[in-house]
Amino acid sequence: AADDPAIWVDPANPNRALIIATDKKAGVHLYDLTGKDIAFVKSGLVNNVDVAGDIIVASDRNDGVNAHLAVFRLNADKPAIVPLGRAAAGTGEAYGLCLKRTAPGEPVTAALIIKDGTVRVGTVGVADGAEPTFTTQWEYKIPTQSEGCVFDGDTLYVGEEDAGIWQLTPNGTTATARLVAPVDNQRLVADVEGLATIDHKGRRYLLASSQGDNAYAVFMLPSMDYVGRFAVAAGAFGATSETDGIEAVAGHFGSDYPDGIFLAQDGDNAPRAQNFKLVRWDRIAAALGL
């Protein structure tokens, strides 16, 4: 049951990347860019996943009453995913999750989305020999079920599945919220699922999974001006449809991905199991005229 991916880029070799992705019925996988499954850690019901530095965090749904974060360390040399423990994160069923990109040595900031739409943003504490911790900094309630999220600096974008994309700006212990891209059955068709950002030619873009019509909508940041839409058609490994999580990263990752990677969960990969599909970002950018 493939669900959500993240991409780790080697700080010592920016041309090297690994994919971290959840099987939401079993645990967390580590793949190389050829799709080879190179490591796995059994962790039960984990939903969304992200990585900051060598710290991997996943939303842990093993307790449907009390939310937790499953925390791991990436050993990219071995390679391996090393469990560090579970951090309690308040009441409710843990569902969506994303991490803020921070400088090395800075605390890891996570946004955890409870299935009812409650968004908790806080700091993940990781100390040798101790269970990880999660300390909430601010909280905001989206009206209904939400899952996908992505940070752009301090600003958080959240996908409310039936309604659209919210922009949350921290304001003390809560946030100032705006619905910046509503479900309109043209640009976004419910459910709104995974969100990702990517830099391209000096501009920054927000990508969103428009699950209802098997497409992806693109907006410019921070204005949220609409750019266009694309779908992933059948290639050597098939198309994508019913996509949950997505990820994107700019950079040169060899001849297969010379200008970045777009990564999408494929929710209907019959007769095989769900999986993740990789696409050259330069082809998407060219199709959109970026």
C-alpha positions as CSV (number, residue, x, y, z in Angstrom):
1,A,0.0,0.0,0.0
2,A,2.4,2.7,-1.3
3,D,1.5,6.1,0.0
4,D,4.0,9.0,0.4
5,P,7.6,9.6,-0.8
6,A,10.4,11.9,0.2
7,I,13.8,12.5,-1.5
8,W,17.1,12.7,0.3
9,V,19.9,14.5,-1.5
10,D,23.5,13.7,-0.4
11,P,25.0,17.0,1.0
12,A,28.5,15.7,0.1
13,N,27.5,14.7,-3.4
14,P,24.5,16.7,-4.7
15,N,24.2,14.4,-7.7
16,R,23.2,11.5,-5.5
17,A,19.7,11.0,-4.2
18,L,17.8,8.3,-2.4
19,I,14.0,7.8,-2.1
20,I,12.3,7.2,1.2
21,A,8.7,6.0,0.9
22,T,6.0,4.5,3.0
23,D,4.1,1.3,2.7
24,K,1.2,2.4,5.0
25,K,0.5,-1.2,6.1
26,A,4.1,-2.2,6.9
27,G,6.8,0.4,7.2
28,V,9.4,2.6,5.4
29,H,11.4,1.6,2.4
30,L,14.6,3.1,1.0
31,Y,15.1,3.0,-2.8
32,D,17.8,4.1,-5.2
33,L,16.9,6.1,-8.4
34,T,16.7,2.8,-10.4
35,G,13.8,1.7,-8.2
36,K,15.9,-0.9,-6.3
37,D,14.6,-1.5,-2.8
38,I,17.8,-1.2,-0.8
39,A,16.5,-1.0,2.8
40,F,13.3,-1.5,4.8
41,V,12.3,-1.0,8.4
42,K,9.1,-2.6,9.7
43,S,7.0,0.0,11.6
44,G,3.4,-0.9,11.0
45,L,0.9,1.7,10.0
46,V,2.9,4.7,8.9
47,N,1.3,7.2,6.5
48,N,3.3,10.3,5.3
49,V,7.1,10.7,5.5
50,D,9.7,13.4,5.1
51,V,13.4,13.8,5.6
52,A,15.5,16.7,7.0
53,G,19.3,16.1,7.0
54,D,19.6,12.5,8.2
55,I,16.4,12.5,10.2
56,I,13.4,10.8,8.8
57,V,10.0,11.4,10.3
58,A,6.7,9.6,9.5
59,S,3.2,10.0,10.8
60,D,2.5,6.9,12.9
61,R,-1.1,5.6,12.8
62,N,-0.6,2.5,15.0
63,D,-2.6,4.2,17.7
64,G,-5.8,5.6,16.3
65,V,-6.6,7.6,19.5
66,N,-3.2,9.2,20.2
67,A,-1.0,10.6,17.5
68,H,2.7,9.7,17.3
69,L,5.7,10.5,15.1
70,A,7.9,7.6,14.1
71,V,11.5,8.9,14.0
72,F,14.4,7.3,12.2
73,R,18.0,8.1,11.3
74,L,19.2,7.6,7.7
75,N,22.5,5.8,7.4
76,A,23.1,6.5,3.7
77,D,26.5,4.8,3.6
78,K,25.3,1.4,4.7
79,P,22.5,2.1,3.6
80,A,19.9,1.6,6.4
81,I,17.0,3.2,8.2
82,V,17.6,3.1,11.9
83,P,14.6,3.4,14.2
84,L,15.0,6.1,17.0
85,G,11.6,5.7,18.6
86,R,8.2,7.3,18.7
87,A,7.3,10.8,19.8
88,A,3.9,11.4,21.4
89,A,2.1,14.2,19.5
90,G,-1.3,14.8,21.2
91,T,-4.7,13.2,20.6
92,G,-6.2,12.1,17.3
93,E,-5.2,9.9,14.4
94,A,-1.8,11.0,12.9
95,Y,-2.3,11.4,9.1
96,G,-0.4,14.0,7.1
97,L,3.2,15.1,7.8
98,C,5.9,17.3,6.3
99,L,9.2,18.8,7.6
100,K,10.6,22.2,7.2
101,R,14.0,22.5,5.4
102,T,16.5,23.8,7.9
103,A,20.2,24.3,8.0
104,P,22.4,21.5,9.4
105,G,22.4,21.5,13.2
106,E,19.1,23.3,13.5
107,P,16.1,21.6,15.2
108,V,13.8,19.7,13.0
109,T,10.4,21.4,12.5
110,A,7.5,19.1,11.6
111,A,3.9,19.8,10.6
112,L,1.6,16.9,11.7
113,I,-1.9,16.8,10.4
114,I,-4.5,14.9,12.4
115,K,-7.1,13.2,10.2
116,D,-9.9,15.6,11.3
117,G,-7.8,18.6,9.8
118,T,-6.0,19.7,13.0
119,V,-2.6,21.0,12.1
120,R,0.2,20.9,14.7
121,V,3.5,22.4,14.0
122,G,6.4,21.9,16.4
123,T,9.9,20.8,17.0
124,V,11.1,17.2,16.9
125,G,13.7,16.5,19.6
126,V,16.3,13.8,19.0
127,A,18.8,12.9,21.7
128,D,21.1,9.9,22.0
129,G,19.6,7.2,24.3
130,A,16.3,9.0,24.7
131,E,12.9,8.6,23.1
132,P,12.2,11.4,20.5
133,T,9.9,14.2,21.5
134,F,7.5,16.6,19.8
135,T,6.9,20.0,21.2
136,T,3.9,21.9,19.6
137,Q,4.6,25.5,18.7
138,W,1.4,26.4,17.0
139,E,-1.9,24.7,16.0
140,Y,-4.7,25.4,13.6
141,K,-7.9,23.5,12.6
142,I,-8.7,23.1,8.9
143,P,-12.4,22.5,8.5
144,T,-12.4,18.9,7.2
145,Q,-10.0,16.0,6.4
146,S,-6.6,17.1,5.3
147,E,-3.4,15.3,4.5
148,G,-0.9,16.8,2.0
149,C,1.4,19.5,3.3
150,V,4.6,21.3,2.4
151,F,6.6,24.2,3.9
152,D,7.8,27.2,2.0
153,G,10.0,28.9,4.6
154,D,7.8,29.5,7.6
155,T,4.6,29.4,5.5
156,L,2.8,26.0,5.5
157,Y,0.5,24.9,2.6
158,V,-2.0,22.2,3.5
159,G,-4.4,20.3,1.2
160,E,-7.9,20.0,2.5
161,E,-9.1,17.0,0.4
162,D,-12.6,18.2,-0.5
163,A,-11.9,22.0,-0.5
164,G,-8.5,23.0,-1.8
165,I,-5.1,24.3,-0.7
166,W,-4.7,26.4,2.5
167,Q,-1.9,28.8,3.2
168,L,-1.1,29.0,6.9
169,T,1.2,31.7,8.3
170,P,2.2,31.4,11.9
171,N,0.6,33.9,14.3
172,G,1.6,33.2,17.9
173,T,0.2,29.9,19.0
174,T,-2.1,29.7,16.0
175,A,-2.0,30.7,12.3
176,T,-3.5,33.1,9.8
177,A,-5.2,31.0,7.2
178,R,-6.3,31.6,3.6
179,L,-7.8,29.2,1.1
180,V,-5.5,30.1,-1.9
181,A,-6.5,27.4,-4.4
182,P,-10.1,26.1,-4.1
183,V,-11.3,22.8,-5.6
184,D,-13.0,24.2,-8.8
185,N,-13.1,21.0,-10.9
186,Q,-10.9,22.7,-13.4
187,R,-7.5,23.2,-11.8
188,L,-8.1,21.0,-8.8
189,V,-10.5,18.1,-8.6
190,A,-11.1,16.5,-5.2
191,D,-9.4,14.9,-3.5
192,V,-6.5,17.3,-3.2
193,E,-3.7,15.1,-2.0
194,G,0.1,15.4,-2.0
195,L,1.9,18.8,-2.2
196,A,5.5,19.5,-3.2
197,T,7.7,22.5,-4.1
198,I,10.5,22.8,-6.7
199,D,12.8,25.6,-7.8
200,H,13.2,26.2,-11.6
201,K,15.0,29.0,-13.4
202,G,15.0,31.3,-10.3
203,R,11.3,30.7,-9.6
204,R,9.6,28.5,-7.0
205,Y,6.5,26.4,-7.8
206,L,4.0,24.5,-5.7
207,L,2.7,21.2,-7.2
208,A,-0.5,19.5,-6.1
209,S,-2.0,16.1,-6.7
210,S,-5.5,16.6,-8.2
211,Q,-6.5,13.0,-7.5
212,G,-10.0,13.2,-8.8
213,D,-8.8,13.5,-12.5
214,N,-5.4,11.9,-12.2
215,A,-3.5,15.1,-12.8
216,Y,-1.2,17.6,-11.1
217,A,-1.7,21.3,-10.8
218,V,1.1,23.8,-10.7
219,F,1.1,27.3,-9.0
220,M,3.8,29.9,-8.6
221,L,5.1,30.8,-5.2
222,P,4.5,33.0,-3.2
223,S,1.7,34.5,-5.4
224,M,-0.1,31.2,-6.0
225,D,-0.7,32.3,-9.6
226,Y,-1.9,29.3,-11.6
227,V,0.7,28.0,-14.1
228,G,-0.9,24.9,-15.6
229,R,-1.6,21.2,-15.2
230,F,0.0,18.0,-16.4
231,A,-0.6,14.2,-16.2
232,V,1.9,11.4,-16.3
233,A,1.1,9.3,-19.4
234,A,2.1,5.7,-19.9
235,G,5.8,5.3,-20.3
236,A,8.1,2.3,-19.9
237,F,6.6,1.6,-16.4
238,G,3.0,2.8,-16.9
239,A,1.1,6.0,-16.1
240,T,0.1,7.4,-12.7
241,S,-3.4,7.7,-11.4
242,E,-5.2,8.2,-8.1
243,T,-2.0,9.7,-6.7
244,D,-1.6,10.3,-2.9
245,G,1.9,11.6,-2.1
246,I,4.2,13.5,-4.4
247,E,7.7,14.9,-4.2
248,A,10.0,17.0,-6.4
249,V,13.6,18.1,-6.3
250,A,15.8,20.2,-8.6
251,G,19.3,19.2,-9.5
252,H,21.4,17.0,-11.7
253,F,21.0,13.3,-10.9
254,G,22.7,11.8,-13.9
255,S,21.6,11.4,-17.5
256,D,18.2,10.0,-16.5
257,Y,17.3,13.0,-14.4
258,P,19.5,15.9,-15.7
259,D,17.4,18.7,-14.3
260,G,15.5,17.3,-11.4
261,I,13.0,14.6,-10.4
262,F,9.2,14.5,-10.0
263,L,8.0,11.5,-7.9
264,A,4.4,10.4,-7.6
265,Q,2.6,7.5,-5.9
266,D,0.6,5.5,-8.3
267,G,-2.6,4.5,-6.6
268,D,-3.8,2.1,-9.3
269,N,-1.0,0.0,-10.8
270,A,-3.1,-3.1,-11.5
271,P,-2.4,-6.0,-11.8
272,R,0.6,-5.2,-9.7
273,A,0.7,-3.5,-6.3
274,Q,0.7,0.3,-5.9
275,N,4.2,1.9,-6.4
276,F,6.0,5.1,-7.1
277,K,6.8,6.6,-10.5
278,L,9.8,8.8,-11.3
279,V,9.6,11.4,-14.1
280,R,12.2,13.8,-15.5
281,W,11.4,17.3,-14.3
282,D,12.8,18.9,-17.5
283,R,10.1,17.2,-19.5
284,I,7.4,18.5,-17.2
285,A,8.8,22.0,-17.3
286,A,9.0,21.9,-21.1
287,A,5.3,20.7,-21.4
288,L,4.3,23.6,-19.1
289,G,6.4,26.1,-21.0
290,L,8.4,27.0,-17.9
